[in-house]
């Protein structure tokens, strides 16, 4: 997640595998060069020619500068590459949203169409020194959500209620007048969008499972309210974190052990237990997913290569030892 230490030279910073070998740059993980080949390698000759024209000069300039670059220089270089690629992608998204809206307007479909602009998650753009997503901190946890629905959603209206992407399906079904299946876990956003009906949710649940993996973000689950965020990091650690979202909007201070927050901490623990029960989540399920995931990694040797290999080897060694002792 660290811009300098954890970004892939090929997969993220677009240094070709050939140049990595030439410069002696070690892969960040076994996925580093594979990510590049999976993205750039699938281009046809015409697309690759355009890519080469854009990136070859960047790569050559980097090769010349690298021998005298400090750690700070490398960090700045990687951040600039990251932001330029990211913002170029966002520009392409904006252009194509415009194309969709132009089509709807040209074909008189705007009045009978719900437009939803959203994403699967947020993204770190250098906050906390990070890139990517995964953590429950606001930069990646919060998701953009804009809705246009002529005659239903008032232009310029806003809401700060706790909603999630699992609410989208129920919302679309409700808008179409279709009853949602009873096993769906989201809630229709129509009360918030139209101002009609009641909205009662005051907290949301989050669970991140993908560890050990490429980015090595610890497994964790959390409850998030408008005022607080309680998170449990588990598996090869056991840490609790309590964030005061009002007084610490940058989420830099853990107040879990602060006596002034003791009552709030206990209340959030109770609410978290309730949400885990509501969504059918518990430690036994987490352990089952973990064992299945570790089985997969070992069977497919998916973790080989890069700086995470030693840590993963230790995890698997400890796991084998634990199994023998049982």
C-alpha positions as CSV (number, residue, x, y, z in Angstrom):
1,X,0.0,0.0,0.0
2,X,3.0,2.3,0.5
3,X,3.7,4.3,-2.7
4,X,7.4,3.7,-2.6
5,X,7.7,0.3,-1.1
6,X,4.6,-1.6,-2.3
7,X,3.8,-0.4,-5.8
8,X,4.6,-2.7,-8.6
9,X,7.3,-1.5,-10.9
10,X,5.7,-3.1,-14.0
11,X,2.1,-3.5,-13.0
12,X,1.7,0.0,-11.4
13,X,4.5,2.2,-12.6
14,X,4.6,0.8,-16.1
15,X,8.3,0.0,-16.2
16,X,8.4,-2.9,-18.7
17,X,9.6,-6.3,-17.4
18,X,12.6,-6.1,-19.8
19,X,13.7,-2.8,-18.4
20,X,13.2,-4.1,-14.9
21,X,15.6,-6.9,-15.7
22,X,18.0,-4.5,-17.3
23,X,18.1,-2.2,-14.3
24,X,18.0,-5.0,-11.7
25,X,14.7,-3.9,-10.2
26,X,13.3,-6.7,-8.0
27,X,9.5,-7.4,-8.4
28,X,7.4,-6.2,-5.6
29,X,5.5,-9.5,-5.7
30,X,5.0,-12.5,-7.9
31,X,2.1,-10.5,-9.5
32,X,4.3,-7.5,-10.6
33,X,5.3,-8.6,-14.1
34,X,2.2,-10.8,-14.5
35,X,0.0,-7.7,-13.9
36,X,1.8,-5.9,-16.7
37,X,1.5,-8.7,-19.1
38,X,-2.1,-9.1,-18.3
39,X,-2.9,-5.5,-19.0
40,X,-0.4,-4.3,-21.6
41,X,0.3,-7.8,-23.0
42,X,-3.3,-8.2,-24.2
43,X,-3.1,-5.1,-26.5
44,X,-3.1,-5.5,-30.2
45,X,-0.3,-4.1,-32.3
46,X,-2.0,-0.8,-32.9
47,X,-2.9,-0.3,-29.3
48,X,0.6,-1.2,-28.2
49,X,2.1,1.3,-30.6
50,X,0.1,4.1,-29.0
51,X,1.1,2.8,-25.5
52,X,4.8,2.7,-26.5
53,X,4.7,6.2,-27.9
54,X,3.3,7.5,-24.6
55,X,5.4,5.5,-22.1
56,X,8.8,4.8,-23.8
57,X,10.0,8.4,-23.1
58,X,8.9,8.2,-19.5
59,X,10.8,4.9,-19.1
60,X,14.0,6.2,-20.8
61,X,14.0,9.4,-18.6
62,X,13.5,7.2,-15.5
63,X,16.5,4.9,-16.5
64,X,18.7,7.9,-16.8
65,X,17.6,9.5,-13.5
66,X,17.5,6.3,-11.4
67,X,21.2,6.0,-10.5
68,X,21.2,9.3,-8.6
69,X,17.7,9.3,-7.3
70,X,17.1,9.5,-3.5
71,X,14.3,7.6,-1.7
72,X,12.4,10.9,-1.7
73,X,13.0,11.3,-5.5
74,X,11.7,7.8,-6.1
75,X,8.6,8.4,-4.0
76,X,7.9,11.6,-5.9
77,X,8.4,9.9,-9.2
78,X,6.1,7.0,-8.4
79,X,3.5,9.4,-7.1
80,X,3.5,11.5,-10.2
81,X,3.3,8.4,-12.5
82,X,0.4,7.1,-10.3
83,X,-1.5,10.4,-10.4
84,X,-1.0,11.0,-14.1
85,X,-2.3,7.5,-15.0
86,X,-5.1,7.8,-12.5
87,X,-6.3,11.2,-13.6
88,X,-6.0,10.1,-17.2
89,X,-8.3,7.2,-16.5
90,X,-10.8,9.5,-14.6
91,X,-10.9,11.8,-17.6
92,X,-11.8,8.9,-19.9
93,X,-14.6,8.0,-17.4
94,X,-15.9,11.5,-17.5
95,X,-15.8,11.6,-21.3
96,X,-17.8,8.4,-21.6
97,X,-20.3,9.5,-19.0
98,X,-20.8,12.5,-21.2
99,X,-21.3,10.2,-24.2
100,X,-24.1,8.3,-22.4
101,X,-25.8,11.5,-21.3
102,X,-25.6,12.9,-24.9
103,X,-27.2,9.7,-26.2
104,X,-30.0,9.9,-23.7
105,X,-30.7,13.5,-24.5
106,X,-30.5,13.0,-28.3
107,X,-33.0,10.2,-28.0
108,X,-35.4,11.8,-25.6
109,X,-34.7,9.3,-22.9
110,X,-33.6,11.5,-20.0
111,X,-37.1,11.9,-18.4
112,X,-37.5,8.1,-18.2
113,X,-34.0,7.1,-17.1
114,X,-32.4,6.8,-13.6
115,X,-28.7,7.8,-13.9
116,X,-26.4,6.4,-11.2
117,X,-22.8,7.5,-11.0
118,X,-20.9,5.4,-8.5
119,X,-17.9,3.0,-8.0
120,X,-17.1,-0.2,-6.3
121,X,-15.0,1.7,-3.7
122,X,-12.9,4.8,-3.1
123,X,-9.2,5.1,-3.7
124,X,-6.1,6.4,-1.9
125,X,-4.4,9.2,-3.9
126,X,-1.4,9.5,-1.5
127,X,-3.3,9.9,1.7
128,X,-1.5,8.1,4.6
129,X,1.3,7.6,2.0
130,X,-0.8,5.0,0.3
131,X,-2.3,4.0,-3.0
132,X,-5.0,1.4,-3.8
133,X,-8.0,0.7,-1.5
134,X,-8.9,-2.2,0.9
135,X,-8.6,-0.5,4.3
136,X,-11.8,0.8,6.0
137,X,-10.4,4.3,6.3
138,X,-12.6,6.9,4.6
139,X,-10.6,7.4,1.4
140,X,-11.3,3.9,0.2
141,X,-14.3,3.1,2.3
142,X,-16.4,6.0,1.1
143,X,-17.9,5.6,-2.4
144,X,-19.1,8.2,-4.8
145,X,-22.8,8.2,-5.4
146,X,-24.7,10.6,-7.6
147,X,-28.3,9.9,-8.8
148,X,-30.3,11.8,-11.3
149,X,-34.0,10.9,-11.6
150,X,-36.2,13.6,-13.2
151,X,-39.4,14.2,-11.2
152,X,-38.2,12.1,-8.3
153,X,-34.8,13.4,-7.0
154,X,-34.6,17.1,-6.4
155,X,-31.7,18.7,-8.2
156,X,-28.9,19.6,-5.9
157,X,-30.3,17.6,-2.9
158,X,-27.8,15.8,-0.6
159,X,-27.8,13.2,2.0
160,X,-25.2,12.0,4.6
161,X,-27.0,8.8,5.6
162,X,-25.1,5.5,5.8
163,X,-25.7,3.7,2.5
164,X,-23.8,0.9,0.7
165,X,-23.5,-0.6,-2.7
166,X,-25.5,-3.6,-1.5
167,X,-28.4,-1.2,-1.5
168,X,-28.4,-0.7,-5.2
169,X,-30.2,-3.9,-6.2
170,X,-33.1,-3.2,-3.8
171,X,-33.3,0.4,-5.0
172,X,-33.6,-0.6,-8.7
173,X,-36.2,-3.2,-7.9
174,X,-38.2,-0.8,-5.8
175,X,-38.0,1.8,-8.6
176,X,-39.3,-0.7,-11.1
177,X,-42.1,-1.8,-8.7
178,X,-40.7,-5.3,-8.1
179,X,-40.6,-6.8,-4.7
180,X,-37.0,-7.7,-3.5
181,X,-36.3,-11.4,-2.5
182,X,-36.3,-11.8,1.2
183,X,-32.6,-13.1,1.3
184,X,-31.2,-9.8,-0.1
185,X,-29.4,-7.8,2.6
186,X,-29.5,-4.2,1.3
187,X,-32.2,-1.6,1.7
188,X,-34.0,0.5,-0.9
189,X,-32.7,4.1,-1.2
190,X,-36.0,5.4,-2.4
191,X,-36.8,7.1,0.9
192,X,-33.6,9.1,0.7
193,X,-33.9,9.8,-3.0
194,X,-37.6,10.8,-3.0
195,X,-38.1,12.0,0.6
196,X,-41.0,9.6,0.9
197,X,-40.8,6.8,3.5
198,X,-38.6,6.1,6.5
199,X,-34.8,5.5,6.7
200,X,-33.7,3.8,9.9
201,X,-30.1,2.5,9.3
202,X,-27.6,4.2,11.6
203,X,-24.5,2.0,11.0
204,X,-22.9,-0.1,8.3
205,X,-20.8,-3.2,8.3
206,X,-17.5,-3.9,6.5
207,X,-15.3,-7.0,6.2
208,X,-12.1,-7.3,4.2
209,X,-10.8,-10.9,3.6
210,X,-7.9,-10.8,1.1
211,X,-4.9,-11.5,3.3
212,X,-2.3,-12.8,2.9
213,X,-2.2,-11.5,-0.7
214,X,-0.5,-9.0,-3.0
215,X,-1.1,-5.8,-0.9
216,X,-0.9,-7.6,2.4
217,X,-3.6,-5.5,4.1
218,X,-4.6,-7.3,7.3
219,X,-8.0,-9.0,7.4
220,X,-10.4,-6.8,9.3
221,X,-14.1,-6.1,10.0
222,X,-15.7,-3.0,11.2
223,X,-18.8,-1.1,12.2
224,X,-19.1,2.5,10.9
225,X,-21.5,5.2,12.1
226,X,-21.6,8.9,11.3
227,X,-19.6,9.5,14.5
228,X,-17.4,6.5,15.0
229,X,-15.5,3.6,13.4
230,X,-14.7,0.4,15.3
231,X,-12.4,-2.0,13.6
232,X,-10.9,-5.4,14.5
233,X,-7.8,-6.6,12.7
234,X,-7.4,-10.4,13.0
235,X,-5.7,-13.7,11.8
236,X,-2.0,-13.1,12.5
237,X,-2.7,-10.1,14.7
238,X,-5.4,-9.1,17.2
239,X,-5.8,-5.4,17.3
240,X,-8.8,-3.1,17.9
241,X,-9.1,0.4,16.6
242,X,-11.6,3.1,17.5
243,X,-11.8,6.3,15.5
244,X,-13.7,9.4,16.4
245,X,-14.8,10.5,13.0
246,X,-16.0,13.9,14.1
247,X,-12.9,15.0,16.1
248,X,-10.4,13.1,14.0
249,X,-11.6,13.4,10.4
250,X,-8.1,12.4,9.1
251,X,-8.4,9.1,11.1
252,X,-4.9,9.4,12.7
253,X,-5.6,8.6,16.3
254,X,-6.7,5.3,17.8
255,X,-8.8,6.0,21.0
256,X,-9.8,2.4,21.7
257,X,-8.0,2.4,25.1
258,X,-8.9,5.9,26.0
259,X,-11.0,5.9,29.2
260,X,-13.1,8.8,27.9
261,X,-14.4,6.5,25.1
262,X,-15.1,3.4,27.3
263,X,-18.9,3.8,27.1
264,X,-18.9,4.4,23.4
265,X,-16.5,1.5,22.9
266,X,-18.9,-0.9,24.6
267,X,-21.9,0.4,22.8
268,X,-20.1,-0.1,19.4
269,X,-19.1,-3.6,20.4
270,X,-22.7,-4.5,21.0
271,X,-23.8,-2.9,17.7
272,X,-21.0,-4.7,15.9
273,X,-22.1,-8.1,17.3
274,X,-25.6,-7.3,16.2
275,X,-24.6,-6.5,12.6
276,X,-22.5,-9.6,12.4
277,X,-25.5,-11.6,13.4
278,X,-27.7,-9.8,11.0
279,X,-25.5,-10.4,8.0
280,X,-24.7,-14.0,9.0
281,X,-21.0,-13.3,9.7
282,X,-19.0,-14.8,12.6
283,X,-15.5,-16.0,13.6
284,X,-16.2,-19.6,12.4
285,X,-17.1,-18.4,8.9
286,X,-14.1,-16.2,8.8
287,X,-11.8,-19.1,9.8
288,X,-13.4,-21.3,7.2
289,X,-12.8,-18.7,4.4
290,X,-9.3,-18.2,5.7
291,X,-8.4,-22.0,5.5
292,X,-10.0,-22.3,2.1
293,X,-8.0,-19.3,0.9
294,X,-4.7,-20.6,2.3
295,X,-5.3,-24.0,0.8
296,X,-5.8,-22.3,-2.6
297,X,-2.6,-20.2,-2.3
298,X,-0.5,-23.3,-1.3
299,X,-2.0,-25.5,-4.0
300,X,-1.5,-23.0,-6.8
301,X,1.8,-21.5,-5.4
302,X,0.1,-18.1,-6.0
303,X,2.2,-16.2,-3.5
304,X,5.7,-17.1,-5.0
305,X,8.0,-14.2,-5.9
306,X,8.5,-10.7,-4.5
307,X,9.1,-9.3,-1.1
308,X,6.1,-11.0,0.6
309,X,7.4,-14.5,0.0
310,X,9.3,-14.9,3.3
311,X,6.3,-13.7,5.3
312,X,4.0,-16.1,3.5
313,X,6.4,-18.9,3.9
314,X,6.4,-18.3,7.7
315,X,2.5,-18.2,7.7
316,X,2.4,-21.6,6.0
317,X,5.1,-23.0,8.2
318,X,3.3,-21.9,11.4
319,X,0.1,-23.3,9.9
320,X,1.6,-26.7,9.3
321,X,3.1,-26.8,12.8
322,X,-0.3,-25.9,14.3
323,X,-1.9,-28.7,12.4
324,X,0.7,-31.3,13.5
325,X,0.1,-30.3,17.2
326,X,-3.6,-30.7,17.0
